[in-house]
Amino acid sequence: MARRTKEDAEQTREQLIDAAEIVFHRKGVAQTSLNEIALQANLTRGAFYWHFKNKQDIFKAMLDRQAVQLGQLGFATDEPSEADPLARLRESILFVIRELERDPSRRRVYEIVFQKCEMTEQNEPMGTLLRDNVLIGSERMRAAFNSAIINGEMPANLDIDSAIIHLHVQVTGVIYLWLLLPDKFDLQSQATRLIDLFFDQLPQHFLCRTDA
């Protein structure tokens, strides 16, 4: 009985996250009320508060579920022994791209984040969550670049900070443009070209400057 109760509770929680995803996507985060999420899930407001404290809490759960489903994306670790960390980082990014094209739920979440999460004062907690996610991604990139330096794949004077910024711009930019104009180009092929160009140029154009 306890196991069944736990399963029921988990199912209810998933229903609420599914409902939040749908309503956030339809109305935008700022315009969505907790009542609307509960109604979409065919549950009570009390059921909502049993699982989540507020809108920020369920928004975070929606983002966290995406990360769990991707298995944390298999990003390169910070272990010096990591075999070909940049190849693994590349494949992790392209895996996200493929999943974004394949999975309607994942696409909805990206559209919520890029297009329907208004950066109002009311939504500032969501902005903090999004910034934290970017910082987590940055640290995973840093780990991969550091491992590549240790393994001798990249020069010791690689400008890791600049590399991280430019990689974020490449990935975020192509996803944002595709979400706006999905019928204008193939996301996977264009993202692959951009990412491969970035890694090809990395050892030549992303080096720390030294004083003359």
QUIQUI-V623423 format. One record per backbone hydrogen bond with DSSP energy under -1.0 kcal/mol. CO is the residue of the C=O (numbers start at 1). NH is the residue of the N-H. If there is no record, write none. Layout:
co: (CO;CO)
nh: (NH;NH)
//
This chain:
co: (1;2;3;4;5;6;7;8;9;10;11;12;13;14;15;16;17;18;19;20;21;22;23;24;29;33;34;35;36;37;38;39;44;45;46;48;48;54;55;56;57;58;59;60;61;62;63;64;65;66;67;68;70;71;72;79;84;85;86;87;88;89;90;91;92;93;94;95;96;97;98;99;103;104;105;106;107;108;109;110;111;112;116;118;121;123;123;124;125;126;127;128;129;130;131;132;133;134;135;136;137;138;139;140;141;142;143;144;145;146;147;148;148;149;155;157;158;159;160;161;162;163;164;165;166;167;168;169;170;171;172;173;174;175;176;177;181;186;187;188;189;190;191;192;193;194;195;196;197;198;201;202;206)
nh: (5;6;7;8;9;10;11;12;13;14;15;16;17;18;19;20;21;22;23;24;25;26;27;28;32;37;38;39;40;41;43;42;48;49;50;51;52;58;59;60;61;62;63;64;65;66;67;68;69;70;72;71;73;74;75;82;88;89;90;91;92;93;94;95;96;97;98;99;100;101;102;103;107;108;109;110;111;112;113;114;115;116;29;120;124;126;127;128;129;130;131;132;133;134;135;136;137;138;139;140;141;142;143;144;145;146;147;148;149;150;151;153;154;152;158;208;160;163;164;165;166;167;168;169;170;171;172;173;174;175;176;177;178;179;180;181;184;190;191;192;193;194;195;196;197;198;199;200;201;202;205;206;159)
//
